[in-house]
Amino acid sequence: MSVKTVSLPCPNCGKTVMMTEAFPERPFCSKRCKDIDFGDWASESYQIEGSDESAESWSEDQR
């Protein structure tokens, strides 16, 4: 039985990343690419689609 290793492009730079222990930051190729992606989420450069209604009803005061 042969085992196939999955590879995919780094979401940030496109470099091929193998889904093995050789790439501990997977699916990113490096810590740098992982940190860049995190910074984009933190600065709200990325957004997840949703309805305007759900955004208006949410409040930090609700717990």
PQR file with spaces between the fields and no chain letter, atoms N, CA, C, O and H, PARSE charges and radii, in Angstrom:
ATOM       1  N    MET     1       0.840   -1.173    0.000 -0.4000 1.5000
ATOM       2  CA   MET     1       0.000    0.000    0.000 -0.0000 2.0000
ATOM       3  C    MET     1       0.891    1.244    0.000  0.5500 1.7000
ATOM       4  O    MET     1       1.825    1.343    0.795 -0.5500 1.4000
ATOM       5  N    SER     2       0.603    2.172   -0.878 -0.4000 1.5000
ATOM       6  CA   SER     2       1.390    3.396   -0.918 -0.0000 2.0000
ATOM       7  C    SER     2       0.596    4.531   -0.262  0.5500 1.7000
ATOM       8  O    SER     2      -0.631    4.589   -0.339 -0.5500 1.4000
ATOM       9  H    SER     2      -0.156    2.092   -1.524  0.4000 1.0000
ATOM      10  N    VAL     3       1.330    5.411    0.372 -0.4000 1.5000
ATOM      11  CA   VAL     3       0.726    6.552    1.042 -0.0000 2.0000
ATOM      12  C    VAL     3       1.051    7.790    0.221  0.5500 1.7000
ATOM      13  O    VAL     3       2.211    8.037   -0.109 -0.5500 1.4000
ATOM      14  H    VAL     3       2.327    5.364    0.435  0.4000 1.0000
ATOM      15  N    LYS     4       0.032    8.563   -0.104 -0.4000 1.5000
ATOM      16  CA   LYS     4       0.239    9.790   -0.856 -0.0000 2.0000
ATOM      17  C    LYS     4       0.287   10.966    0.108  0.5500 1.7000
ATOM      18  O    LYS     4      -0.508   11.048    1.045 -0.5500 1.4000
ATOM      19  H    LYS     4      -0.911    8.362    0.165  0.4000 1.0000
ATOM      20  N    THR     5       1.217   11.864   -0.128 -0.4000 1.5000
ATOM      21  CA   THR     5       1.334   13.066    0.680 -0.0000 2.0000
ATOM      22  C    THR     5       0.623   14.206   -0.043  0.5500 1.7000
ATOM      23  O    THR     5       0.860   14.454   -1.225 -0.5500 1.4000
ATOM      24  H    THR     5       1.863   11.798   -0.889  0.4000 1.0000
ATOM      25  N    VAL     6      -0.239   14.884    0.676 -0.4000 1.5000
ATOM      26  CA   VAL     6      -0.996   15.984    0.100 -0.0000 2.0000
ATOM      27  C    VAL     6      -0.117   17.229    0.076  0.5500 1.7000
ATOM      28  O    VAL     6       0.596   17.522    1.035 -0.5500 1.4000
ATOM      29  H    VAL     6      -0.433   14.683    1.636  0.4000 1.0000
ATOM      30  N    SER     7      -0.180   17.946   -1.024 -0.4000 1.5000
ATOM      31  CA   SER     7       0.506   19.227   -1.111 -0.0000 2.0000
ATOM      32  C    SER     7      -0.496   20.260   -1.602  0.5500 1.7000
ATOM      33  O    SER     7      -1.437   19.934   -2.326 -0.5500 1.4000
ATOM      34  H    SER     7      -0.759   17.708   -1.804  0.4000 1.0000
ATOM      35  N    LEU     8      -0.287   21.487   -1.207 -0.4000 1.5000
ATOM      36  CA   LEU     8      -1.133   22.581   -1.645 -0.0000 2.0000
ATOM      37  C    LEU     8      -0.345   23.869   -1.602  0.5500 1.7000
ATOM      38  O    LEU     8       0.705   23.933   -0.964 -0.5500 1.4000
ATOM      39  H    LEU     8       0.478   21.751   -0.619  0.4000 1.0000
ATOM      40  N    PRO     9      -0.838   24.903   -2.275 -0.5600 1.5000
ATOM      41  CA   PRO     9      -0.104   26.169   -2.271  0.2800 2.0000
ATOM      42  C    PRO     9      -0.309   26.923   -0.959  0.5500 1.7000
ATOM      43  O    PRO     9      -1.389   26.873   -0.369 -0.5500 1.4000
ATOM      44  N    CYS    10       0.719   27.610   -0.512 -0.4000 1.5000
ATOM      45  CA   CYS    10       0.620   28.468    0.665 -0.0000 2.0000
ATOM      46  C    CYS    10      -0.448   29.525    0.376  0.5500 1.7000
ATOM      47  O    CYS    10      -0.414   30.145   -0.688 -0.5500 1.4000
ATOM      48  H    CYS    10       1.596   27.651   -0.991  0.4000 1.0000
ATOM      49  N    PRO    11      -1.398   29.748    1.296 -0.5600 1.5000
ATOM      50  CA   PRO    11      -2.449   30.734    1.060  0.2800 2.0000
ATOM      51  C    PRO    11      -1.918   32.159    0.879  0.5500 1.7000
ATOM      52  O    PRO    11      -2.615   33.012    0.330 -0.5500 1.4000
ATOM      53  N    ASN    12      -0.708   32.416    1.331 -0.4000 1.5000
ATOM      54  CA   ASN    12      -0.160   33.774    1.243 -0.0000 2.0000
ATOM      55  C    ASN    12       0.700   33.977   -0.007  0.5500 1.7000
ATOM      56  O    ASN    12       0.456   34.901   -0.782 -0.5500 1.4000
ATOM      57  H    ASN    12      -0.142   31.722    1.777  0.4000 1.0000
ATOM      58  N    CYS    13       1.703   33.117   -0.205 -0.4000 1.5000
ATOM      59  CA   CYS    13       2.662   33.352   -1.295 -0.0000 2.0000
ATOM      60  C    CYS    13       2.549   32.372   -2.451  0.5500 1.7000
ATOM      61  O    CYS    13       3.100   32.625   -3.522 -0.5500 1.4000
ATOM      62  H    CYS    13       1.901   32.367    0.425  0.4000 1.0000
ATOM      63  N    GLY    14       1.847   31.258   -2.260 -0.4000 1.5000
ATOM      64  CA   GLY    14       1.664   30.298   -3.333 -0.0000 2.0000
ATOM      65  C    GLY    14       2.708   29.199   -3.418  0.5500 1.7000
ATOM      66  O    GLY    14       2.586   28.303   -4.252 -0.5500 1.4000
ATOM      67  H    GLY    14       1.400   31.053   -1.389  0.4000 1.0000
ATOM      68  N    LYS    15       3.744   29.247   -2.566 -0.4000 1.5000
ATOM      69  CA   LYS    15       4.773   28.212   -2.564 -0.0000 2.0000
ATOM      70  C    LYS    15       4.140   26.866   -2.177  0.5500 1.7000
ATOM      71  O    LYS    15       3.232   26.826   -1.347 -0.5500 1.4000
ATOM      72  H    LYS    15       3.844   29.975   -1.888  0.4000 1.0000
ATOM      73  N    THR    16       4.612   25.779   -2.769 -0.4000 1.5000
ATOM      74  CA   THR    16       4.067   24.454   -2.477 -0.0000 2.0000
ATOM      75  C    THR    16       4.401   24.036   -1.046  0.5500 1.7000
ATOM      76  O    THR    16       5.550   24.120   -0.610 -0.5500 1.4000
ATOM      77  H    THR    16       5.350   25.811   -3.444  0.4000 1.0000
ATOM      78  N    VAL    17       3.378   23.586   -0.328 -0.4000 1.5000
ATOM      79  CA   VAL    17       3.527   23.144    1.055 -0.0000 2.0000
ATOM      80  C    VAL    17       3.077   21.695    1.135  0.5500 1.7000
ATOM      81  O    VAL    17       1.972   21.359    0.711 -0.5500 1.4000
ATOM      82  H    VAL    17       2.446   23.518   -0.682  0.4000 1.0000
ATOM      83  N    MET    18       3.927   20.844    1.675 -0.4000 1.5000
ATOM      84  CA   MET    18       3.574   19.442    1.881 -0.0000 2.0000
ATOM      85  C    MET    18       2.927   19.319    3.262  0.5500 1.7000
ATOM      86  O    MET    18       3.376   19.949    4.220 -0.5500 1.4000
ATOM      87  H    MET    18       4.825   21.117    2.020  0.4000 1.0000
ATOM      88  N    MET    19       1.899   18.526    3.360 -0.4000 1.5000
ATOM      89  CA   MET    19       1.219   18.333    4.636 -0.0000 2.0000
ATOM      90  C    MET    19       1.957   17.266    5.457  0.5500 1.7000
ATOM      91  O    MET    19       1.434   16.185    5.728 -0.5500 1.4000
ATOM      92  H    MET    19       1.534   18.014    2.582  0.4000 1.0000
ATOM      93  N    THR    20       3.192   17.613    5.840 -0.4000 1.5000
ATOM      94  CA   THR    20       4.046   16.715    6.624 -0.0000 2.0000
ATOM      95  C    THR    20       4.661   17.501    7.774  0.5500 1.7000
ATOM      96  O    THR    20       4.505   18.719    7.866 -0.5500 1.4000
ATOM      97  H    THR    20       3.617   18.491    5.620  0.4000 1.0000
ATOM      98  N    GLU    21       5.345   16.802    8.628 -0.4000 1.5000
ATOM      99  CA   GLU    21       6.030   17.430    9.761 -0.0000 2.0000
ATOM     100  C    GLU    21       7.130   18.388    9.307  0.5500 1.7000
ATOM     101  O    GLU    21       7.579   19.223   10.092 -0.5500 1.4000
ATOM     102  H    GLU    21       5.472   15.812    8.553  0.4000 1.0000
ATOM     103  N    ALA    22       7.560   18.280    8.077 -0.4000 1.5000
ATOM     104  CA   ALA    22       8.600   19.169    7.551 -0.0000 2.0000
ATOM     105  C    ALA    22       8.106   20.610    7.436  0.5500 1.7000
ATOM     106  O    ALA    22       8.908   21.537    7.332 -0.5500 1.4000
ATOM     107  H    ALA    22       7.194   17.601    7.440  0.4000 1.0000
ATOM     108  N    PHE    23       6.799   20.796    7.456 -0.4000 1.5000
ATOM     109  CA   PHE    23       6.195   22.126    7.374 -0.0000 2.0000
ATOM     110  C    PHE    23       5.323   22.356    8.610  0.5500 1.7000
ATOM     111  O    PHE    23       4.104   22.208    8.534 -0.5500 1.4000
ATOM     112  H    PHE    23       6.147   20.043    7.541  0.4000 1.0000
ATOM     113  N    PRO    24       5.923   22.714    9.742 -0.5600 1.5000
ATOM     114  CA   PRO    24       5.160   22.862   10.982  0.2800 2.0000
ATOM     115  C    PRO    24       4.140   24.001   10.957  0.5500 1.7000
ATOM     116  O    PRO    24       3.226   24.015   11.781 -0.5500 1.4000
ATOM     117  N    GLU    25       4.271   24.945   10.043 -0.4000 1.5000
ATOM     118  CA   GLU    25       3.334   26.070    9.968 -0.0000 2.0000
ATOM     119  C    GLU    25       2.215   25.808    8.959  0.5500 1.7000
ATOM     120  O    GLU    25       1.453   26.715    8.624 -0.5500 1.4000
ATOM     121  H    GLU    25       5.013   24.933    9.373  0.4000 1.0000
ATOM     122  N    ARG    26       2.116   24.562    8.475 -0.4000 1.5000
ATOM     123  CA   ARG    26       1.127   24.243    7.446 -0.0000 2.0000
ATOM     124  C    ARG    26      -0.259   24.714    7.841  0.5500 1.7000
ATOM     125  O    ARG    26      -0.607   24.609    9.017 -0.5500 1.4000
ATOM     126  H    ARG    26       2.735   23.825    8.748  0.4000 1.0000
ATOM     127  N    PRO    27      -1.056   25.216    6.945 -0.5600 1.5000
ATOM     128  CA   PRO    27      -0.937   25.193    5.503  0.2800 2.0000
ATOM     129  C    PRO    27      -0.048   26.311    4.943  0.5500 1.7000
ATOM     130  O    PRO    27       0.031   26.489    3.728 -0.5500 1.4000
ATOM     131  N    PHE    28       0.610   27.052    5.816 -0.4000 1.5000
ATOM     132  CA   PHE    28       1.518   28.106    5.358 -0.0000 2.0000
ATOM     133  C    PHE    28       2.914   27.528    5.194  0.5500 1.7000
ATOM     134  O    PHE    28       3.258   26.524    5.819 -0.5500 1.4000
ATOM     135  H    PHE    28       0.546   26.907    6.803  0.4000 1.0000
ATOM     136  N    CYS    29       3.723   28.176    4.341 -0.4000 1.5000
ATOM     137  CA   CYS    29       5.076   27.664    4.101 -0.0000 2.0000
ATOM     138  C    CYS    29       6.044   28.091    5.196  0.5500 1.7000
ATOM     139  O    CYS    29       7.083   27.457    5.381 -0.5500 1.4000
ATOM     140  H    CYS    29       3.443   28.991    3.834  0.4000 1.0000
ATOM     141  N    SER    30       5.718   29.159    5.928 -0.4000 1.5000
ATOM     142  CA   SER    30       6.635   29.668    6.943 -0.0000 2.0000
ATOM     143  C    SER    30       5.874   30.457    8.010  0.5500 1.7000
ATOM     144  O    SER    30       4.702   30.791    7.840 -0.5500 1.4000
ATOM     145  H    SER    30       4.874   29.674    5.778  0.4000 1.0000
ATOM     146  N    LYS    31       6.558   30.742    9.096 -0.4000 1.5000
ATOM     147  CA   LYS    31       5.956   31.563   10.149 -0.0000 2.0000
ATOM     148  C    LYS    31       5.649   32.961    9.616  0.5500 1.7000
ATOM     149  O    LYS    31       4.649   33.571    9.995 -0.5500 1.4000
ATOM     150  H    LYS    31       7.510   30.470    9.235  0.4000 1.0000
ATOM     151  N    ARG    32       6.514   33.462    8.735 -0.4000 1.5000
ATOM     152  CA   ARG    32       6.293   34.788    8.160 -0.0000 2.0000
ATOM     153  C    ARG    32       4.953   34.853    7.427  0.5500 1.7000
ATOM     154  O    ARG    32       4.172   35.781    7.641 -0.5500 1.4000
ATOM     155  H    ARG    32       7.326   32.966    8.428  0.4000 1.0000
ATOM     156  N    CYS    33       4.686   33.875    6.568 -0.4000 1.5000
ATOM     157  CA   CYS    33       3.415   33.860    5.836 -0.0000 2.0000
ATOM     158  C    CYS    33       2.233   33.685    6.791  0.5500 1.7000
ATOM     159  O    CYS    33       1.177   34.285    6.593 -0.5500 1.4000
ATOM     160  H    CYS    33       5.320   33.121    6.394  0.4000 1.0000
ATOM     161  N    LYS    34       2.411   32.871    7.816 -0.4000 1.5000
ATOM     162  CA   LYS    34       1.357   32.683    8.812 -0.0000 2.0000
ATOM     163  C    LYS    34       1.070   33.998    9.541  0.5500 1.7000
ATOM     164  O    LYS    34      -0.090   34.342    9.764 -0.5500 1.4000
ATOM     165  H    LYS    34       3.269   32.384    7.977  0.4000 1.0000
ATOM     166  N    ASP    35       2.114   34.725    9.910 -0.4000 1.5000
ATOM     167  CA   ASP    35       1.952   36.008   10.612 -0.0000 2.0000
ATOM     168  C    ASP    35       1.317   37.072    9.717  0.5500 1.7000
ATOM     169  O    ASP    35       0.517   37.882   10.187 -0.5500 1.4000
ATOM     170  H    ASP    35       3.057   34.445    9.730  0.4000 1.0000
ATOM     171  N    ILE    36       1.669   37.073    8.434 -0.4000 1.5000
ATOM     172  CA   ILE    36       1.063   38.021    7.498 -0.0000 2.0000
ATOM     173  C    ILE    36      -0.439   37.762    7.413  0.5500 1.7000
ATOM     174  O    ILE    36      -1.232   38.703    7.440 -0.5500 1.4000
ATOM     175  H    ILE    36       2.319   36.415    8.053  0.4000 1.0000
ATOM     176  N    ASP    37      -0.832   36.499    7.311 -0.4000 1.5000
ATOM     177  CA   ASP    37      -2.246   36.144    7.238 -0.0000 2.0000
ATOM     178  C    ASP    37      -2.966   36.553    8.519  0.5500 1.7000
ATOM     179  O    ASP    37      -4.066   37.103    8.463 -0.5500 1.4000
ATOM     180  H    ASP    37      -0.188   35.735    7.290  0.4000 1.0000
ATOM     181  N    PHE    38      -2.362   36.290    9.663 -0.4000 1.5000
ATOM     182  CA   PHE    38      -2.963   36.682   10.940 -0.0000 2.0000
ATOM     183  C    PHE    38      -3.143   38.199   11.015  0.5500 1.7000
ATOM     184  O    PHE    38      -4.176   38.681   11.480 -0.5500 1.4000
ATOM     185  H    PHE    38      -1.468   35.843    9.709  0.4000 1.0000
ATOM     186  N    GLY    39      -2.143   38.948   10.559 -0.4000 1.5000
ATOM     187  CA   GLY    39      -2.234   40.405   10.558 -0.0000 2.0000
ATOM     188  C    GLY    39      -3.372   40.904    9.687  0.5500 1.7000
ATOM     189  O    GLY    39      -4.035   41.883   10.030 -0.5500 1.4000
ATOM     190  H    GLY    39      -1.304   38.556   10.181  0.4000 1.0000
ATOM     191  N    ASP    40      -3.606   40.234    8.553 -0.4000 1.5000
ATOM     192  CA   ASP    40      -4.725   40.615    7.693 -0.0000 2.0000
ATOM     193  C    ASP    40      -6.063   40.381    8.387  0.5500 1.7000
ATOM     194  O    ASP    40      -6.978   41.195    8.256 -0.5500 1.4000
ATOM     195  H    ASP    40      -3.068   39.438    8.275  0.4000 1.0000
ATOM     196  N    TRP    41      -6.186   39.279    9.125 -0.4000 1.5000
ATOM     197  CA   TRP    41      -7.425   39.042    9.881 -0.0000 2.0000
ATOM     198  C    TRP    41      -7.560   40.072   10.996  0.5500 1.7000
ATOM     199  O    TRP    41      -8.647   40.610   11.209 -0.5500 1.4000
ATOM     200  H    TRP    41      -5.443   38.618    9.231  0.4000 1.0000
ATOM     201  N    ALA    42      -6.474   40.351   11.709 -0.4000 1.5000
ATOM     202  CA   ALA    42      -6.521   41.284   12.837 -0.0000 2.0000
ATOM     203  C    ALA    42      -6.863   42.706   12.401  0.5500 1.7000
ATOM     204  O    ALA    42      -7.518   43.444   13.138 -0.5500 1.4000
ATOM     205  H    ALA    42      -5.591   39.914   11.536  0.4000 1.0000
ATOM     206  N    SER    43      -6.420   43.090   11.209 -0.4000 1.5000
ATOM     207  CA   SER    43      -6.710   44.442   10.712 -0.0000 2.0000
ATOM     208  C    SER    43      -8.043   44.493    9.961  0.5500 1.7000
ATOM     209  O    SER    43      -8.408   45.522    9.391 -0.5500 1.4000
ATOM     210  H    SER    43      -5.888   42.491   10.611  0.4000 1.0000
ATOM     211  N    GLU    44      -8.760   43.374    9.969 -0.4000 1.5000
ATOM     212  CA   GLU    44     -10.061   43.243    9.323 -0.0000 2.0000
ATOM     213  C    GLU    44      -9.996   43.423    7.812  0.5500 1.7000
ATOM     214  O    GLU    44     -10.952   43.895    7.197 -0.5500 1.4000
ATOM     215  H    GLU    44      -8.464   42.539   10.432  0.4000 1.0000
ATOM     216  N    SER    45      -8.856   43.042    7.210 -0.4000 1.5000
ATOM     217  CA   SER    45      -8.750   43.041    5.755 -0.0000 2.0000
ATOM     218  C    SER    45      -9.613   41.932    5.160  0.5500 1.7000
ATOM     219  O    SER    45     -10.092   42.049    4.032 -0.5500 1.4000
ATOM     220  H    SER    45      -8.080   42.659    7.711  0.4000 1.0000
ATOM     221  N    TYR    46      -9.808   40.861    5.918 -0.4000 1.5000
ATOM     222  CA   TYR    46     -10.675   39.764    5.496 -0.0000 2.0000
ATOM     223  C    TYR    46     -12.012   39.922    6.201  0.5500 1.7000
ATOM     224  O    TYR    46     -12.079   40.407    7.331 -0.5500 1.4000
ATOM     225  H    TYR    46      -9.419   40.766    6.835  0.4000 1.0000
ATOM     226  N    GLN    47     -13.066   39.512    5.529 -0.4000 1.5000
ATOM     227  CA   GLN    47     -14.393   39.537    6.139 -0.0000 2.0000
ATOM     228  C    GLN    47     -15.146   38.287    5.743  0.5500 1.7000
ATOM     229  O    GLN    47     -14.979   37.778    4.635 -0.5500 1.4000
ATOM     230  H    GLN    47     -13.012   39.118    4.611  0.4000 1.0000
ATOM     231  N    ILE    48     -15.966   37.796    6.637 -0.4000 1.5000
ATOM     232  CA   ILE    48     -16.825   36.662    6.364 -0.0000 2.0000
ATOM     233  C    ILE    48     -18.208   37.218    6.067  0.5500 1.7000
ATOM     234  O    ILE    48     -18.743   38.019    6.833 -0.5500 1.4000
ATOM     235  H    ILE    48     -16.102   38.210    7.537  0.4000 1.0000
ATOM     236  N    GLU    49     -18.784   36.786    4.945 -0.4000 1.5000
ATOM     237  CA   GLU    49     -20.086   37.310    4.549 -0.0000 2.0000
ATOM     238  C    GLU    49     -21.148   36.969    5.573  0.5500 1.7000
ATOM     239  O    GLU    49     -21.127   35.897    6.179 -0.5500 1.4000
ATOM     240  H    GLU    49     -18.349   36.136    4.322  0.4000 1.0000
ATOM     241  N    GLY    50     -22.064   37.881    5.756 -0.4000 1.5000
ATOM     242  CA   GLY    50     -23.199   37.688    6.633 -0.0000 2.0000
ATOM     243  C    GLY    50     -24.229   38.743    6.317  0.5500 1.7000
ATOM     244  O    GLY    50     -23.968   39.672    5.552 -0.5500 1.4000
ATOM     245  H    GLY    50     -22.080   38.751    5.263  0.4000 1.0000
ATOM     246  N    SER    51     -25.391   38.603    6.903 -0.4000 1.5000
ATOM     247  CA   SER    51     -26.433   39.589    6.641 -0.0000 2.0000
ATOM     248  C    SER    51     -26.201   40.832    7.490  0.5500 1.7000
ATOM     249  O    SER    51     -25.590   40.763    8.557 -0.5500 1.4000
ATOM     250  H    SER    51     -25.603   37.849    7.525  0.4000 1.0000
ATOM     251  N    ASP    52     -26.692   41.965    7.009 -0.4000 1.5000
ATOM     252  CA   ASP    52     -26.585   43.211    7.774 -0.0000 2.0000
ATOM     253  C    ASP    52     -27.351   43.110    9.075  0.5500 1.7000
ATOM     254  O    ASP    52     -26.965   43.708   10.079 -0.5500 1.4000
ATOM     255  H    ASP    52     -27.188   42.022    6.143  0.4000 1.0000
ATOM     256  N    GLU    53     -28.432   42.358    9.061 -0.4000 1.5000
ATOM     257  CA   GLU    53     -29.260   42.202   10.250 -0.0000 2.0000
ATOM     258  C    GLU    53     -28.472   41.578   11.403  0.5500 1.7000
ATOM     259  O    GLU    53     -28.582   42.025   12.544 -0.5500 1.4000
ATOM     260  H    GLU    53     -28.746   41.872    8.246  0.4000 1.0000
ATOM     261  N    SER    54     -27.684   40.552   11.109 -0.4000 1.5000
ATOM     262  CA   SER    54     -26.925   39.891   12.172 -0.0000 2.0000
ATOM     263  C    SER    54     -25.835   40.811   12.715  0.5500 1.7000
ATOM     264  O    SER    54     -25.518   40.754   13.903 -0.5500 1.4000
ATOM     265  H    SER    54     -27.594   40.188   10.182  0.4000 1.0000
ATOM     266  N    ALA    55     -25.260   41.656   11.865 -0.4000 1.5000
ATOM     267  CA   ALA    55     -24.220   42.581   12.327 -0.0000 2.0000
ATOM     268  C    ALA    55     -24.808   43.657   13.235  0.5500 1.7000
ATOM     269  O    ALA    55     -24.172   44.070   14.205 -0.5500 1.4000
ATOM     270  H    ALA    55     -25.518   41.703   10.900  0.4000 1.0000
ATOM     271  N    GLU    56     -26.001   44.104   12.928 -0.4000 1.5000
ATOM     272  CA   GLU    56     -26.634   45.159   13.729 -0.0000 2.0000
ATOM     273  C    GLU    56     -27.117   44.633   15.067  0.5500 1.7000
ATOM     274  O    GLU    56     -27.152   45.383   16.043 -0.5500 1.4000
ATOM     275  H    GLU    56     -26.518   43.769   12.141  0.4000 1.0000
ATOM     276  N    SER    57     -27.494   43.351   15.139 -0.4000 1.5000
ATOM     277  CA   SER    57     -28.040   42.829   16.382 -0.0000 2.0000
ATOM     278  C    SER    57     -26.960   42.407   17.369  0.5500 1.7000
ATOM     279  O    SER    57     -27.246   42.196   18.547 -0.5500 1.4000
ATOM     280  H    SER    57     -27.465   42.742   14.347  0.4000 1.0000
ATOM     281  N    TRP    58     -25.717   42.283   16.895 -0.4000 1.5000
ATOM     282  CA   TRP    58     -24.631   41.847   17.765 -0.0000 2.0000
ATOM     283  C    TRP    58     -24.057   43.041   18.526  0.5500 1.7000
ATOM     284  O    TRP    58     -23.920   44.130   17.968 -0.5500 1.4000
ATOM     285  H    TRP    58     -25.485   42.455   15.938  0.4000 1.0000
ATOM     286  N    SER    59     -23.727   42.839   19.781 -0.4000 1.5000
ATOM     287  CA   SER    59     -23.138   43.885   20.589 -0.0000 2.0000
ATOM     288  C    SER    59     -22.152   43.261   21.552  0.5500 1.7000
ATOM     289  O    SER    59     -22.343   42.130   21.999 -0.5500 1.4000
ATOM     290  H    SER    59     -23.838   41.955   20.234  0.4000 1.0000
ATOM     291  N    GLU    60     -21.093   43.998   21.874 -0.4000 1.5000
ATOM     292  CA   GLU    60     -20.135   43.480   22.861 -0.0000 2.0000
ATOM     293  C    GLU    60     -20.734   43.454   24.254  0.5500 1.7000
ATOM     294  O    GLU    60     -20.208   42.778   25.138 -0.5500 1.4000
ATOM     295  H    GLU    60     -20.938   44.917   21.511  0.4000 1.0000
ATOM     296  N    ASP    61     -21.823   44.173   24.466 -0.4000 1.5000
ATOM     297  CA   ASP    61     -22.479   44.175   25.769 -0.0000 2.0000
ATOM     298  C    ASP    61     -23.269   42.889   26.005  0.5500 1.7000
ATOM     299  O    ASP    61     -23.581   42.557   27.148 -0.5500 1.4000
ATOM     300  H    ASP    61     -22.251   44.722   23.747  0.4000 1.0000
ATOM     301  N    GLN    62     -23.592   42.168   24.942 -0.4000 1.5000
ATOM     302  CA   GLN    62     -24.338   40.926   25.071 -0.0000 2.0000
ATOM     303  C    GLN    62     -23.375   39.809   25.447  0.5500 1.7000
ATOM     304  O    GLN    62     -22.377   39.586   24.761 -0.5500 1.4000
ATOM     305  H    GLN    62     -23.338   42.438   24.013  0.4000 1.0000
ATOM     306  N    ARG    63     -23.664   39.126   26.506 -0.4000 1.5000
ATOM     307  CA   ARG    63     -22.797   38.020   26.927 -0.0000 2.0000
ATOM     308  C    ARG    63     -23.621   36.849   27.342  0.5500 1.7000
ATOM     309  O    ARG    63     -23.075   35.817   27.730 -0.5500 1.4000
ATOM     310  H    ARG    63     -24.474   39.307   27.064  0.4000 1.0000
